Amino acid sequence: MYWRFVSTASKRSVWLALIVVYIAWGSTYVGIRIMDRTIPPLIGAGCRYLSAGIAMYVFLWVRHRASPRVTGRELGSVALVGVLLLAGGNGFVCLAERHVPAGLSALVVASVPLWLLVIRIITRDRPGRATLAGLGVGFVGVALLVLRGGAEKGVSVPELLIVVGASFSWALGSWASGRLPMPSDAATGTALEMLIGGAVLMGLGPAVGEDWSTLALHASADSLLAVVYLALVGSVLAFTAYVWLLQHAPIAQVSTYAYVNPVVAVILGALLLDERITATTVIGGAAIVFAVVLVIRGEARSATAA
C-alpha cells in the first residue's frame, strides 16, 4: 500500500522530507528561546512571519506570473485561521519561552492533537475507545508537566498555562481551517496566513508594552540570526517539505512529526541551551507522546474503516 501511494516519489525522498520537518519544526523551540534573549517575543514572531509570508508570496507570484485569486470569504477565513495559528498559537509560545525552557514548551505543545480531539467531541463527534484512552493518558502527562515539571525547572504554573493556551489556539485554528472556505491553493493560503498573522503580531507587541526600539538598538546577532532561521527554515523550508509530503506520503506517516518534534526539541534544548532533562519531564513527555501515537493511530484506523 505504501509503495502504491508514493509511486511518484522515492522512499529516500520521503524520508529526507520527513527529516527536514522533524528537525526544522523541532528546532524552532530552541530558535524562539534564542530570539527571546534580546528581541521582544511578539515583535520577533511578527518579523518572522511577515518576512516568511513575503518570501512565499513572491515565490508564488514568480512561479505563476500572477497573484493567485482569493475571494472575500476565503480571505476572511484565512485571516481568522492565521490569527488563531500564528498570533494565538505561535505568539503565545514565543511569549512564554522567555521563562519556559524550549523542551518543556515543545512537550506541552505536543498536546495539540489531544485538544483537536476535545474540540471534535464538543462538536458531537464520537471517537473510538482507544482514541479516548489516548486522550486521558495525554492530559495526565500535560497536568504532570504543568504542576510538577515546571516547578522542577523554576517555571510557574501561569507561565506554562500560556503554552497550554497556545496549544488550544493552534488546535482551534487547525480545526477551523478544515471547515471554512479556504483558497484552493494551499501555499497561497499559508502565505496569506503568515502575512496576516505576522501583521497582527507586529501590532500586538507594542499594544502589550513591547518597544520597537529594542529590535534596532539592543538585538544581539544570535537573536537576529534566530529570526532569520525561524523564517527561512522553520517556516518556508519546513512548510514546503510538509506540503510535498501531504502529496506523496500517507497521512499516518506524515503525522509522525507530532510526536517526533518534541523529542527533537528536548534533545536540542539539552545540547544547545543546557536545559535539564528531569525524571518528571521524561515521564510527562512520554505520556503525551504515547497518547498522541494512540490518537493518530486510532484516527487512521477509523479513516481506513470508513
N, C-alpha and C positions, 0 to 999 in steps of 0.2 A: 504494500500500500504506500509506504514512504517513497519508494522509487518511482511509482506511478505519479505521485504528487509533484515530485521535483524533477520531472522529465526535462525541464528546460534549464536546470541548474545542477551542477555537480555537488556531491556530498561535501567536498572540500570548500566550495564557495559558501555553502550554507553555514558550515561551522565557522568559517572566517567571519561572516557577518554576525553570527551569534557572539563570537568572542569580542567583536567591536562593541556590540550592545552591552555585553556583560561588563567590560572594563570601562567603557565610556560612561555609562549611566551609574555604575558602581562608584567610579572615582569622582563623580560630581559632588558628592557629600564632602569629600576632602577639599575639593576646589572651593566650595562655598565657605568652608571653615577658614581657608587661607584668605579668601576675598574679604571676609568679615573682620580681619585683623585691622585694616586701616580704611576700609570703604564702607559707608553706610549700607546695610543689607538690602533695603528695598530699592534704593537708587542703583546699587550694584546689579541687582537682579533685573531692574528695568533696562540698564545698559546692555546686559547680556541678551535679553530677548529682542530688544529693538534692533541691535546690530545683526543678530541671527535672522530675524524676520526680513530685514532689508536685504541681506545676502541671499536668502532663499527666493525672495520675490524678484530680485534682479536676475537670478539664475533662471527662474521660470519664464521671465519676460524674454530673455535672450534665447531660450530654447524654443519658445512658441512664437516669438516675434510679435506678441500682442499680450495685453493684460487679460488674464483669464476672467470670464464673466461670472459675476456673483449677483444674485437677486437681493432685494432688500431684506426679505425674510431670512435668507441664508446668512446675510451679514449680521443680522440681529442674533441669530443662533451662534455664529462664530464668536461674536462679542461676549455673549453670556458664558460660553464654554471657555473662552480664553481667560476671562476673569476668574472663573472657578478653578481652572487648572493652574494657571501661571501666577496670577496675583494671590489667590487664596491658597492654592496648593504649594507652589514653589516659594512664593513670597514669605509665607509663614515659616517655612523651613529655614530660609535664609535668616529671618528674624530670630528664630530660636537658636540657631547654631552659633550665635555669639556666646552662648553659655552651654549648649548641649554638644557633646562630642559627636563627631561625624558618624562613627559606627553605631552609636546608640540611636541617632536620628534615623539612620537607614533601616535599622531593625523595626522601629515603630512605624515608619512609612511602609514597610513591607506588609502592613495590615490592610492596605488599600483593597485587595480582593475580598477581604472579610467585610469591609464597610460596603462594598458593592453588593455583597450578598444580603446585608441588612436592609439596604435600600430596596432590593428586589422583594424581600419578604414583606416590607411595609407596603409595597405596591401590589401585594397579593400574589406573588409568585410562590410556588411550593417546591423547594429543593428537596433532594433525597436525604435519607438519614445520614449517610456518610458525609455529605456536604455540611449538614447541620452539626455533626460531631466535630468536623474541622473548624467550624465557626466557634464552637465552645472552647476548644483547645487553644485557638488563636488568641481569643480575648483574655484567657488566663495568662498567656505569655505577655500580652500588652500590659495587663494590670501589674504583673510582676516587674516588668521593666520600669513602669511609671512609679510604682510605690517603693520598690527596693533598688532597682538598677540605677535610677537617678541619684538616690541618696548615697550609694557607694561611690559615685563619681562627683559628688558635690553639686548635683543639679536638683533644683527644687521641682516639686510636682507641677506648679503653674507653668514653668518653662517647658516641661515635657508635654503638658496638655496643649500647648501651642502646636507641637508637632502632631499630636493626635487630631487636632482641628484641621491642620493642613492635609492630613491623610483623608479625612472625611470630605474636605472640599475637592480634593483630586478625584475621589471616588464619585462624588455627585456630578462633577464635570464630565467624567468618563461615561457615566450612565446617561446623562442628558445628551451627549454627543451622538448616541445611537438612536435617539428618539426625536431629535429636532431636524428640520430641513438644513442640511449642510451642503457645501459646494461639492459637486461631483468629483472634482479633482482633489484628492486628499492632501497633496503637497500645497496647493493653493490655500486650502482651509487652514492648514497648520501655519503657513507663513503669515496669514492674516491674524490668527490667534496670537502669534508671537508679537506682531506689531501692536495689536490692541492691548494684550496683556502687559507688554513692556511699557506702553504709554501710561497705562493705569498705575503701574508700579512707580514710574518716574514722578507721577503727580502725587501718589500716596506717600512717598518718602518724606517730602517737605511737610505734608499735612500732619505727620506724626512727630515732627521735630527734627528730621534729618536735614543736614546742611549740605547744599550743593558745593560749597567752597571746600569741604573736606575732600571731595573727589579730586579737585585740582591742586590743593595745597598739601595734603597730608597722605595721599595714597602712595603706598610703597610699590616698588617694582614687582614684588611677588604677588601682591594683591591685584595689580593691573594685569599681570600675566594670567592670573587665575580667571579673571573675567573673560579674557580672550580665549582661554582654554574652554571655559564653560560654553561660550557662544559657538565656537567652531567645532569642537569635539563633542561636548555634551549635548548640543542642540542640533547643529547641521549634520555632522557626520553620523551620529548615533541615530537620528531620525531617518536619514537616507537608508541606512542599513536596516532599520526596523521595518520601513515600508517595503523594501525589497524582500525581506523575509516573509512578510504577510502574503506576498505574491508567489513565493517559491517554496515555502515550507509549511508543514502542518501547524495549525494554531496551538496545539498542545505543546509542540516543541518550542515555538516562539515564546509561549507564556512562561517558559522556564526562567526568563530574565527576572520574574517577580521574586523568585527565591534564591537566585544566584547573586543579584546585585547587592543585597545586604551583606552577604558573606564577603564579597569583594571589598565593600566599604569598610567592614570591620578590620580586615587584614591590612588594607592600605592605611587606615587610621592608626593602627598599631605601628606600622613600619615608618610612616612619614610624619606622624604627629605625636608619636609616643603615647597613644591612648592605651589605657589599661584595659585588658580583657578579663573581667571578673567572672566568677562562677555564676552569679545571677544573670549577667549578660549572656553567657553561653546557654543557660537553661531557658531563659525567657526568649532569647532569639531562636533557639532550636524549636521551641513550641510554636512560635509564629511561622517559621519556615515550614515545619511539618504540617501545620494547619493549612497553609497556602497550597502545599502539594496535594493534600486531601481534597481541597475545594476545587482546584484546577482539574485534577483527575476525575473527580465526581461530575463536574460540568462537562468534561469531554465525553464521558460515558453516556451521560444524558443526551448530549447532542448526537452521538452516534446512534443511539436507540431511536431517537426521533427521526 
